[in-house]
Structure formats: structure tokens, C-alpha cells
Amino acid sequence: MHGSVETWRKAGIWAWQRLTDTVFPALCPICKEAISAERGLCADCWSTLTFIEPPLCDRLGTPFAFDPGPGIVSPLALTRPPAWQRLRAVVKFDETARMLVHDLKYRDHLNIAKLLSPLMARAGAELLAEADLVVPVPLYRFRLWQRRFNQAALLAQHLGGSDGPRFHPHLLHRTRATRAQVGLDFADRRKNVRNAFSVPDERLSEVSGRACVLVDDVMTTGATAEACAKALLKAGAGRVDVIAFALVLNPSERHI
């Protein structure tokens, strides 16, 4: 009897999905044209994304014009080495990437997180394979109350799981409110978020010696990721890597 009920339940779910797909077809989040996949972009919008592929700077994740060999880092990584070990991002931050991030972040299109997360898992596969914890960049409590969700946590929760590193949304805290980073240069951003993150004392044993992957939607100057990585390392993390959806390659030329 139980098997029969379960069969009918699955049949009902399938029928409902087919009905909703017919009445409310899936739309491309960029151009709003109907698409066949539940989560995805149309072919035209997909082609406008600029994917970041090897060869890359091993520390900053920025693409090289030619392959200098394994483990090579960029001049910027040498002159201003980050607190994190490695960074990987899916795409260059351009107009299409901006629309996706803003639809998720400001327009409550939460299903976009399910579109972006698999792409981030692919870009950061090597980092995730060596990680113990997946940690989203936290929001301050008032901003979280205003927005009702943390977009970094939505992205991060799909990167951790039973077969991978543990998703830990409450390991890292933002201890004070900070100005919006939009329009600030690296020096001002770094000052804005300095000492703005910490690991609570009761969580120190959970981070001690662990390899952490920090997750955010966009990496601009790296100031926020730098402050978060320093807080995790201060708490005893063995290593911090970073995965973002989009990477701003020329922060001085673009404000988000």
C-alpha cells in the first residue's frame, strides 16, 4: 500500500510540474525569453558571459594572456599578497554577470543561486576537494533583517553537503555595521571592513586547523575577503581559499 501511495505522490508531483511549466514557462533571467530548462540562461545570454579559464594566477584567480607554467602568480599577488591562499571565480564581472547578481541580491530572485552555485562548484572544484568548511561572507544583522537573506549563504549552501565540506553559515560574524562598498577604492574598502569580522569564542574549536573556503557573490578589490580571511586565520584556520561567482578584473574602472 505504501508503495502505491508513493507512486501516486510522485505522479502527482510530475503532473503539477508539467502543468506549471506550461502555464508559467521558465524564463531566462536576463532577457526574459522562454527557455526549456528550469534554471538556466538562453543561448544568446549565455554566450555573453565571459568565463574565467586557465591559465590563472594561482593566488588571485585572474587570467593570464599566456600560460607561464603551473603555480605562477601575477605581479599584483607578489607585491600585495592576499591573506587567502587561492581564489577562483566563474566569470568576469560584466553587464550580464551584474544583472544576475543584482537579480539575486536586490530583487529576491533566489532561484538564481541554484543557477550560479554549480558553476561556482566547477570553478572551485580543486579548492572544495581539499576543504573542511564552506563559509559565506556574513551580513551585519540589520542588513540581514532588511534583505531577509544573505546571498553569499544561498550560494555557499549548495557548495557544501554530505559528500563535501561542511556548510557553516554561522562560523564567521560581522561584528559591526559598515558602509556600502560601492564606489570605494581598495584603501577605503580595506579601512571600511578592518576588524569587522570575527569567529565567536564558542566556535573556535570548529575552525582550528580547518581548511576553509570563503564564498561571496562578487570579488571587487578583495578587501572584504581579505578581512574575512584574516579573521578566520586569527581564529586558527589552517588555510583559507575563496570562491566567488564574478571577479572584477579592473576594480578602478567599475563600481558595483
Buried (B, 14 or more C-beta within 10 A) or exposed (E): EEEEEEEEEEEEEEEEEEEEEEEEEBEBBBBEBEBEEEBBBBEEBBEBBBEBEEBBBBBBBBBEEEEEEEEBBBEBBEEEEBBBBBBBBBBBBBEBBBBBBBBBBEEEBEBBBBBBBEBBBEBBEEBBEBBBBBBBBBBBEEBBEEEEBBBBBBBBBBBBEEEBBBBBBEBBBBBEEBEEBEEBEBEBBBEBBEEBBBBEEEBEEBBEEBBBBBBBBBBBBBBBBBBBBBBBBBBBBBBBBBBBBBBBBEBEEEEB
